[in-house]
Amino acid sequence: MIRSLTGRVVLVTVATAVVAVIVTALVAVPVAVRGQNAQLRTELVEKSAVAVELLADERQPARERIVRSLRQDGIEVFLIRRGVVDHPGLPDRVVQRVAGGTLVDTRAGGKLVVGRPLSGVNSGVVLTRDAATGIALRVLGSVWIALLAGLLGGVLAGALLARVIVRPFRLAASAAGKLSAGDRSVRISRRGPDEAAELADAFNQLAAALQTSEGRERDFLLSVSHELRTPLATIRGYAEALADGVMDAEKAAPTMIAEAERLDRLISDLLVLSRLEAADLPLDIVAVDLTELIRAAGDAWRARWPALTLELPDHPVVVRTDPVRIRQVIDGLCENALRVVPAGRPLVLAVRDETPVGGRDEAPVGGRDEAAMGAHDAATVEVRDGGPGLTDDDLAVAFERGALNRKYRGVRKVGSGLGLALAARLVTRLGGRITAGHAPEGGAMFTVRLPY
């Protein structure tokens, strides 16, 4: 079995050439036979007209010579006098028609027959000759030459065609090898047919996306390494102070515990995020009353932020989701907000039983689209704050890992860069949708829509 594309293209072109030669031969043989017989019949008709003029008079001195000349050309001459043919060899029906004064142009017994009546009573001249034979054999005998030429032409055409077709694949394979070797700048030229250009575009887009993704991954790892290094440095410093006896355990312990908890949260977020991307995070989907869940979250966070307010409906809003994961999302959004909200500014947790229409300043991530999750089949949870908020450009990248961390590091307090990415992936896994926008309180607003 031929496995290479080049071999298959050559095989197809050779087979096409062979079929074309055979079809041409099958068509050419009957056409050639008919053409040859038509030519012979035309000559026979012309000679019959001349023969009638020359043989009309039996006393014509050249009569015997004319007959011999026609016979030398393969034409048999029959004379009919008073309804009787001069020698056997003609069908009776031909003799009767010519003797009756009818012009005959027919074929009988593999012979072409042309007869013309003479001026005498029941008289006439009939010329016959063999129909064309052997033409089919001659045509078929020459087919092998055309077949050989077709094979050679098919091989050459197939090789050239295969080279043109295979070239984009070989270029893509070579570029893919360079890409896998670490060269992210490799690109493929768009020369060639439309399909080759489409292949080049797809490869170039893949290479560009991979280059961008690796750049973001590198920046993210740098950010995470910085976040890991900070609590480790603090713990190490306090541990050395304890070892040197310059600080007592009562003062060092709270700081070391806080930094260890911070480090633990960061590692936990990394593990959850990696499991979400691998789609193996277990979920416990049950009926959940969002009103009660957000009320409990508000009670817990109000101890830390007295300015927190709740906007809850006076009836249960029940959805099927994982309450632990939703609480994790809400806690993460509150943690992000309180990191930058000035003291005394509002933090609002709200629940609504219909989906508000999103404005132009919202950046959606994941879940079902707005048409699929309309105003009457989704519950909404909002986390709004009165902090510095986000710009329109921030909304577009709010849920990308480390995007806001890289932008605001050194400008205002930032987290690990994982919180919003983790929240977006959790909501998506739960079949919901999360958006970032501008809050009426002046800060940021994060809206989580969950299907009933």
N, C-alpha and C positions, 0 to 999 in steps of 0.2 A: 504493500500500500504506500502510495506516495504521500509523504507527510509535509514536505516543504511547499510553500505557496508558489514558488517559482516553478517547481515540477508540475503542480496542478494546472497552472496557467498554460504551460507548454502543452500538456496533455489535452486540455480543452481546445486550444487553437488547432492542434493536429487533428483531433477528432472532427472539429468543425470543417476543416479543409477536406478531409476524406469524405464526409457526408455530402459536402457541396459537389465534389467530383462525381460521386455516384448519382446524385440527383440530376446533375447536368447530363450524364450519360443516358439515364433513363428517359429524359426529355428529348435529348438530341437524336437518339436512334429512330423513333417513329417519325420525327420531323424530317430527318435525312432520307428515310425510305420514301415518304410521301413526296418530298421534293424531287427525288430522282425519277420516280414513276411519272410525276406530272411533266417533267421535261421529256421523257421518252414518249409519252402520249402526244405531247405537242408536236414533236418531230414526226411521229407516225401519222398524225392528221395532215400535216403539211405534205408529206410524201404521198399520202393517199390521194390528195387532190391532184398532184402532178401525175400520179400513176393513172388516174381516171382519164386524163387528157391524152396520155401517150398510148394507153392500152385500149382505148375505145375502138380503134380501127385494127382489126385482126391482121390486116395487110401491112401494118406498120413494120418496116424492115428492122427497126431497132427494138422490136418488142422482146425478143429473146434476150438481147443484151441488157435491157432494163431490168428484166426479171432476175437475171444472174447478178446484176449489180446490187439489187435490193437484198437478194439472198446472202450476198457477201457481207452486207451490213447487219445480218442477223434477222432480216425481215422476210417472212414467208408470204408469198403472193398467191391468192386464190382467185380464179376467174369463174364467174357464174354465168352460164348461158342457158336460157329457157328453164331456169329454176334448178339447174344441175351444176354442181361444183366440179371443176376439172380434176381435182384429186381430193382424197379424204383428209380430214383433220379439222374441219369446222363443225361446230354444233349445228344441229338442224335448225334451231330457232334463229341463229344468225343468218343462215342461208335463206330461210323463208322471209325474214325481215328485209334483207338486202334485195332479194328477188322481187319483193313487193314494193320496192321503191323507197324504203326507209333508210335514212342515214343511221349507221350503228357506231357507237363509241362506248365500248364496255370492256369488261375483264372477265375472262372465262378460263378456268383451269390453269391459273398461274400465268396467263398470257394476256397481253393488251391487244384488243381487237378493234380495228377501225374499218368500216365498210361503207362504200358509196355505190349507189346504183348507176348503171350505164344507161345510155339512151335507148338501147334495145329493150325488147320485151323480156321481163324476168331475168335481167342481166345485171351484173355488178362486179366490183373489184373489192376484195377484202385483204387487208394487210394485217398480219399478226407478228408479234415479237414477244419474247420472254419478258415478264416484269422484272424489275430490279431485284437481284438476290445477292446475298453476301455483304450487303451494306451494313447490316446490323453487326455482323461478325467483325467487319473492318473497324467500325466505330468502337465496339467493345474491346477490340485488340489494341486500340490506341489509348484506352482508358488508363492502362498501367503507367503510361508516360505522364498523363495528367495527375494520376495518383501520386507518383513519385515527386512530381513538381509541387503538388499540394502539401505533401509531407514535409519537404524541405522548406517551403514557404511557411507552413505552420510552425515548424521548429524555430525559424528565424523570427517570425512575428511574435510567437509566444515568449521567446527569450527577451525581445525588446520590450514587449508589454509587461512581462513580469518584472523587468528591471525598473520600469516606471512605477508599477504598483507597489513593489516591495520597498522601494527606496524610503518612503516616509516611515515605514515600520522599522527599518534598520536604523534610521536616524533617531526614532523614538527610543529604540532599545539601547542605542549607544548613550543617548542623553539620560535614560533611566539608570544606566550603570553609573554614570558620573554623579547623578543625583543620590543614588544609594551610597556612593563613596564619600559623600559629604559636600559636594559642590552644589550649593543651592542657587548659584547664579546662572546655571546652564539653562538655555532656552533653545527652541526649535524654530527655524525659519518657516514662514507661511507660504513658501513657494510651492507650486504644483496645483493639482485640481482642488476643487472645493472640499472634498473629503479629507485630503491631506492637510488643508488649511484648518479644518475643524479639529483634526487630531492634534495639530500643532497648538491651536488655541487652548484645547483642553489640557494638554501637557503643561503649557506655559502657565495657565491658571493654577494648576495643581502645584507647580514649582513655586509660584509666587505665594500661594496660600501656605505652603509648607515653610517657606522662608519667613513669612509673617508670623506664623504660629510658633516657630522656634524662637523668633525674636521675643515674642510675648512670654513664652515659657522661660526664656533666659532671664528676662526682667522680673518675672514672677518669682523665680528661684532666688534671685538676688534679694528681692523684697522679703521673702520668707526667711532666708538665711539671716537677714538683718533682724527680723522679728524674733528669731530663735536666739540670736546672739545676745540681744539686750537682756532678757531675763537670766540667761546663763551667766552673763558677766556680773549681774547684780548678785546672784546666788554665790558665785565664786568669790566675789569681793567680801561679802559678809562671812562666808566660811573661813576665808583667810584671816579676817579680823578676829573671829572667834578662836581660831587656832593660835593666833599671836597673843591672845588675851587682851586686846585693846578694846573689845566690846563684849558686853555680857549677853547671854542667850536671850534674856527677856526682851532686849531691844531688837536683836537681830531676827528672832523667830518670826514675828508678824510679817516683816518685809520678805523674808525668804519663802514663807508659806504663800503670800500673795503672788510672788513671781513664779513660784512653782505651779500655782493654779493657772496663771496666765499661760505658762508654757504648756500645761496639760490641755487647756482649751484650744490652743493653736494646733497641737498635734491631733486632737480629736476632730477639729474642723477639717484638717488635711485628710484624715482617714475617711470621714463621711463623704467628703467631696470626691475622693478617688473611687469609693464604692458606688456613688451616684453615677459617675461617668462610666463605670463598668456595669451598671444596671443590675447590681446584686444586693442593693440595700433592702432589707426586709421591711415591709409596711404592714401595719395592722389597721385595716380599713373597717371602721364601725360608724354607727350613727352618732354624730357629735352636734351638740347645741352650741353654736358659735357665740351666742349671747352669754352663756355661762362661762365658756372658755375665756372669752375676752374680759369678762368681769373678774375672774380669778387672776388673770395676768395683770389687770390694772391694780388689784389690791396688792399684788406682790411688788409691782414697780412703784407704787405710790409711796412706799416707805423710803425709797431712794430719791424720788422726785415728787415732792408734794404738789407741784403745779400740774400734775397729770390729771386729765379729765377723760371721762368716758361718754360716748354717744351711742347708746344702746336702744334697740327697739323694746317695746313693752311686751313682746311675745317671743317665744323660742324661734330661732333660725337654725333648722336642722339640715346638716349635710352629711354625706358619707365620706369620711376622710380619716386620716391618722391623727388623733389629737396630740400625740407626743411631738410629731414632726411639725404640725401647725404651731404649737407652742414654741418649738425651737425657732421657727421662722419669726414669730412675733418678738421673742426675746432678742434675737439677733438684730432685728430692725430697731428695737428700743435701745439696745446697746450702742448701735451706730449713731442714733440720734443724740443720746445723752453725752456722747463723746465731744460734741461740738456745740450743743445748745447752751447759751448763756444762762446763768442762774436766774430763776424766776420766769423764764420764757416757757410757753405752753408745750406740752406733749399730749397728743390726743390719740386715743384708741377708739375706733368707731366700727360698728357693724350695721350693714344695710342688707335688706332682703331683695334688692334688685340692683342690677348692674348699671351704674351711671354711664352716660355716653362720654367716651374719652375725648379730650381736646387735642389740639395739635401738639401740645407740649408734653405728651406722654410717650414713653418709650416702652413698648410691650416686649415681654420675653416669654417664649415657650407656651405650652398649653394649647388649647383650642383657639381658633381664630374668633374674631368678634362676631362674625355672622353665625358661627356654630354655637357660641355661648352668648345668647342674647339677653335682653333685659329681664326675662322671666324664667331663666333656668340657671341662674348663678347667684350665689350670695357673695357679699363684698365685705372685706375687712380692710380698714384704712389705718395707717400709722402716719400721723402728721406732726410736724414740729415747727417751732418758731426760731430755728437756727439760721445759719448763713445760707442754707439751701444749696441748690445745684444749678449750674448754667444749662442752657439748651444743649450745648456740646456734651456736657456731663451726662445728660439723660440718654444719649445715644450709646454710651459705653459704661453705663452705671453698673451693669451686671457682668462685666468682663473682669476676670480675675486680675486684681492688682492695678486696674486702670486708674481709679481714683486715688489709690495709695501712691502711685508714682507721681500724679499731678500735684497732690497737696502735701506731700511729705516735706516737712520744714516750714509749711505755711500755716497749718493748723493740725490739731491732733488727728492722727489716722490710726486705723487698725492694721490687721495683717493683710488686708486686701482680699480676704476670703469670704467675709460675711455675706455680702450681697450676691456673690456668685453661688454660694451655698444655698441661700434662700431661693434664688431663681431656679436652681436645679431641683430642690425639694418640691417647690410648688408645681413644677412641670411634671415630676414623677407622680404627683397626686392628681394629675389631670386638670390642674388649674392654670391660672395666668397671673403674672405679676407685672405691674407697670410702675414706672417712676415719673413723677411730675412735680409741679409747683403747688405748695400748700397755701390755702388762704391765710394761714397764720404767718406766712412770710418765709417759711423754710421749705424743707423737702416733704413730699407726700409719696408714700408707697402704698399701692392698692393691690390686694390679693383677691382674685375672683375664684371661687370654688364652685363647681357644679353641684346642684342638689342631688 
